[in-house]
Amino acid sequence: MSRPESSFVTDRATLVRRLKMILPAHCLLVEDEDLRPYECDGLTAYRAMPLAVCLPESEGQVIDVLRTCHQLGVPVVARGAGTGLSGGAMPHAEGVVLSLARFNKILRVDRDSRTAAVQPGVRNLAVSEAAAPYGLYYAPDPSSQIACTIGGNVAENSGGVHCLKYGLTVHNVLRLRVVSIEGEIFEIGGGAPDAPGYDLLALLIGSEGLLGVVTEVTVKLVPKPELAQVVMASFHDVARAGDAVAAIIAAGIIPAGLEMMDKAAAAAVEPFVKAGYDLDAAAILLCESDGTPEEVAEEISRVMAVLTASGAHDLRVSQSEAERLRFWAGRKAAFPAVGRITPDYYCMDGTIPRKRLAEMLAAIAAMEQKYGLRCANVFHAGDGNLHPLIMYDASLPGEWERAEAFGADILELSVALGGSITGEHGVGIEKINQMCVQYATPELEAFHRVKAAFDEKRLLNPEKAVPSLHRCAEYGRMRVHRGELKFPELERF
Ligand SMILES: Cc1cc2nc3c(=O)[nH]c(=O)nc-3n(C[C@H](O)[C@H](O)[C@H](O)COP(=O)(O)OP(=O)(O)OC[C@H]3O[C@@H](n4cnc5c(N)ncnc54)[C@H](O)[C@@H]3O)c2cc1C
């Protein structure tokens, strides 16, 4: 993908001199070998070296860094753990990376209000660990939860296996403390169910570091269920497995998790985690119920009835907590497992209406032929959120370009099927062209006006997430769909 031409030119010497005036030496990295680890996030195909990395230890230092960059007109990219898969934390070559890694304190866990206040660099799993002694946990559980930070989760509106029942990050965050690019602090949200004024909390969650830098997050905690059990169902036919997902939801059941793996994904995972997956199955569904023992028993029997009627040929129910975790282990480790069988893989993240899963899977199989690349599929099936893992070898000429075109086709088909180009990984740099497919000029202009209201000079994570109209005109020129040229009113260059 062509990178947008940058309009920023930074005087590095002045920038470094000014940063040294506000940060102690151990909070500032400027040497090439120190900057290298920050050159990409989890989307390693895209890289850029920043001019400096700031590692502030206090909110005052965050304010000083942002004020300095604002005065000098220098781009700033906030960074959590760098596990993002859309290039959101990839540095700007003329800018500064602002790492929140040292903001790693759990400030409060309040059993009575079932909330926790944490700094943004706290790892997702660490919140649940801190809440565990009170019988509570933080529900959104990205598969990367052992490493990713709450700040990154807020910026990406991250999801996970349990979000089908318990909601995404946006449904589990009550309050944010944010520093603007001008260095002003603002707090949004609160304990009450509704707040007067515009819903800036929802606007900030999922804004990919474009509107402000989060310095504190108050999250909801939920009680740990008494019991959780998983049904593992095997299908000979992928289409039937896809239809079974729609049938479960249509039966009025909202499971705690509803995930799917195709044959290629199960084959990659089984030798890695030894979860006992049926390797002859074309698709495996994992469906979790949680609650009291009575609730779980009742829901599991309803789920089994729907799965049997939908054509599952084998059904197993976890009989212990250890077995439940083993069933999930494979799904949760699908990305690294695929990483073991291919030199490189490209993880896509589209969302489609559940009832169209089977259609999408057939189309992906055809794309494997078209591009000559293999693809393993894992899904947050209950949400219709696809994670096709396209396998390629970056050292072979042309393979990355084919993988990228394969991914673009999946995303654009997601839109055509009535879905979206992202379920939880964000747009970042990766899907910026597909934003031109998802939205028309009026919506993109509205996004640009929102950005300008928070960050007039466009310094926070510039050239990400929201494409310029000219970029869309260029992309429309390159990819004409069904004979329709996108943005015909714009001049072509
Ligand atoms: C193996 C693997 C599995 C994954 N599974 C899932 C999954 O199941 N569900 C899911 O949703 N995602 C998943 N992801 C993607 C990723 O882990 C999430 O997007 C996560 O929320 C990123 O957190 P991070 O701390 O690594 O953020 P980073 O990658 O460092 O940053 C992500 C974005 O957040 C911004 N940002 C970070 N901190 C702040 C802050 N304090 N203020 C403002 N902006 C900030 C950055 O600028 C960037 O745009 C997975 C990734 C991997 C590698």
The ligand as a Gaussian input file, in Angstrom:
#p B3LYP/6-31G(d) Opt

LIG

0 1
 C       -1.790000     -12.391000      19.307000
 C       -2.714000     -11.217000      19.313000
 C       -4.062000     -11.417000      19.596000
 C       -4.946000     -10.339000      19.598000
 N       -6.253000     -10.567000      19.930000
 C       -7.105000      -9.534000      19.995000
 C       -8.468000      -9.755000      20.375000
 O       -8.899000     -10.872000      20.667000
 N       -9.278000      -8.674000      20.418000
 C       -8.831000      -7.417000      20.125000
 O       -9.620000      -6.474000      20.196000
 N       -7.553000      -7.192000      19.765000
 C       -6.689000      -8.198000      19.701000
 N       -5.388000      -7.973000      19.339000
 C       -4.963000      -6.601000      18.973000
 C       -4.376000      -5.750000      20.137000
 O       -3.863000      -6.568000      21.159000
 C       -5.421000      -4.780000      20.682000
 O       -5.764000      -3.838000      19.685000
 C       -4.957000      -4.023000      21.942000
 O       -6.012000      -3.253000      22.465000
 C       -3.770000      -3.109000      21.703000
 O       -3.263000      -2.712000      22.958000
 P       -1.769000      -2.181000      23.106000
 O       -1.558000      -1.782000      24.508000
 O       -0.821000      -3.165000      22.565000
 O       -1.846000      -0.876000      22.187000
 P       -0.847000      -0.374000      21.072000
 O       -0.707000      -1.385000      19.997000
 O        0.392000       0.120000      21.698000
 O       -1.659000       0.871000      20.507000
 C       -2.891000       0.679000      19.865000
 C       -3.511000       2.051000      19.572000
 O       -3.849000       2.676000      20.792000
 C       -3.275000       3.981000      20.873000
 N       -2.968000       4.174000      22.293000
 C       -2.286000       3.337000      23.104000
 N       -2.263000       3.833000      24.352000
 C       -2.943000       5.010000      24.327000
 C       -3.267000       5.997000      25.300000
 N       -2.901000       5.877000      26.581000
 N       -3.971000       7.082000      24.907000
 C       -4.362000       7.226000      23.623000
 N       -4.090000       6.329000      22.664000
 C       -3.402000       5.232000      23.022000
 C       -2.073000       3.927000      19.946000
 O       -1.749000       5.204000      19.459000
 C       -2.584000       3.014000      18.845000
 O       -3.334000       3.757000      17.918000
 C       -4.481000      -9.029000      19.296000
 C       -3.132000      -8.830000      19.024000
 C       -2.253000      -9.903000      19.017000
 C       -0.809000      -9.637000      18.713000

